[in-house]
Amino acid sequence: MTADKATNSRAGSAAGSVLAVAITIVACVALLTAGHAMLAFEEVDLEEVAPELAGALEGIFADATEFTAFEHEERMFYRAIRNGDQIGSAVIAEGEGYGGPIEVLVGIDTDGAVVGLKVLDHDETPGLGDVVTEDEFLSQFHGKSEADPIQIDEDIDNITGATVSVEAVAEAVRAALGYLAGAESG
């Protein structure tokens, strides 16, 4: 092999290597982008989700046939789907109760109205503040939207001796409505 042919062969090899590296980089970026998109809207396997959360999602959206999850600003949202159509979303929000944070899963329909909620975690006083976990109390939030004040003695009934707990749940509902509005618009 002559010196010219050897130089051309090495130049061709180098160009081929650069091309291979460029293709590999493009492929990796495409896979990462596709993977991120799939993570943003992947179907939730309710068996793998915490059983209490799975039960709460199914309780709020009883007619959903599947749930998908997406993350927005480091917060998880759960879309409720029935026969391929979205019927609502749920998000976990917190309010500061008497005994500490009260964690609430809030279900919101596609019109932006609360359709259900479930207290997932709290340390409120048994027999007093923990009344905020009861369906009779929680049902007063049904139909509320961002347009409503969601304030004690305006559109939410207070419970004597549990004002801080009641305000914490109202705070969580207001926060959930705001989180979902931000996630849907952004």
N, C-alpha and C positions, 0 to 999 in steps of 0.2 A: 504494500500500500504506500502510495506516495505521501509526502508531507501535506499537500493540498487536500487530498482525500481524507486524511486523518483529521485535519482541522475542520473541514466541512462536517465530518461525522460527529465530532465533539460539539460543534455549534448546533447541529440538528438535535443532538441528545439534550443539550442544555435548554433549547427552546421547548422541546417536548416535556422536559421536567418542569419548566416554568408553567407551561400550559396545564399539566397534570395537577400541580399545586393550586393553580387558580380555579380549576374545576372542582377540586376537593373543597376549597374554601367556600365557593358558591353553594355547593351541595350541603355543606355543614350549616351555613346560614339559613338555607331553605328548610332544612330539617328542624333546626331550632325554632324558626318562625312557625312552621306548621305544628310543631309540638306545643308551643306556647298557645296557639289558637285552639288546639284540641284540649289543653288543660283548662282553658277559659270556659269551655262549654261542654265538658264531658258529662256523661250520664252518671248519676250517683247510684252506686250499688248500696241500697239501704241496709243490706246485711253487713256491709263494711263500715257504715256510718254508726256512730254511737246509737245504741238501741233507743235511748230516750229521745234523741233528736229525730230518728226515723219515725218513731211513733207520733211525735209532735207534728212532723210534716204531714204524715198521713191523716192525723186528726184534724188539722186545719184544712187540708185540701183532700177530703175523702174521695172525691171523684177524679183525682189525678191518676193517670195511668203510668206516669214516670216523672222523675225529677232530674233536672240537670243542675250542675253547679257552675258558678263563675265567680271570679274574684275581681273586686274593684277596690283600689286604694287599700289593699291588705285586709279586706273584709270579705267573707264568703257570703254569697247569695245563692238561693236555691229556687230555680224556676219550676213551677208546677205545670205539667203538660197533660192534656187529655186528648187522646186520639190525634196527636201531632200538633195541636194548638195550645199555645200558652194560655193558662187561665189565671195565673198570678205568680207572685214571687214571695219568698220569705227571707228574713234576715234576722240575725241575733243582735240585740241592742241591750244596753244596761242603763239602769238608773241607780242612784245611790240611796239605799234604804237605811233604816235605823240600825240594822245588824251588819251592813256592808252592801256590796253591789247586789242588785237583783237582775239576773240575766233572763231576758224574755225573747222568745222566738215570735216574731210578728209576721203574719201572713197578710198580703196585700193583693187585691185583684188588679186586673189590667186597667181599671179606671182609677186606680190610686186610693181605693178605700180598704180599710182594715176588714178582713173577713174572719180573722181568728187570731188568737194568741195563746201562748202557753209559757208559764214561768218555768224555766229550766233549772235555775239554781238560785237559792237565797239562804240567808241566815236570820230571817225575821223571827220575832218572838212567837212561839207556838200559842195558838189560841187568840192572838191579837194581830200582829202584823202579817202573819202567814195567811190571813183571810184573803189577801190579794192573789192567792193561787187558785181560788175557787171560781168556777164557771159563772156563778151569779154576778160576781164582781167584774170579771174579765169581759163579759158579754156587753157591757156598756161602751166598750171601745169599738164594737162592730159598726161599720159604716163610717167611722171617722176618717178624715183625710187631712192633707196639709192645710186645707182651707179652714179647718176647725181649730178652735183654741186649745182643746184638750187640756183644760184647766179645772182644778177642783172648784166646785160650787158654780162653775159656768156650764160645763157640759159633762162633767165627771162628778159623781157623787163621792163625798168623803166618807170615811169610816172613822167614827169616834175612837180615839186611842191609836189609830194607825195612819195618821196623816202623812208621816214621812214615807211610809211604805206605799201608800196610794200615789203620792207625788212621784216616787221612784218609778212606778209602772207607767204613769203618764209621761214621764221624762223619756223612758225607753221607747214608748210608742211614737212620740214626736221625733226622736232620733231615728228610729227605723224608717219612718216616712221620708225623712230628709235623706238618709243614706240611699234609699231606693231611688228617689228622684234624681240624686246625683249620679248613681250608677246607670240609670236608664238614659240620662241625657249626655253622659260622658263616656 
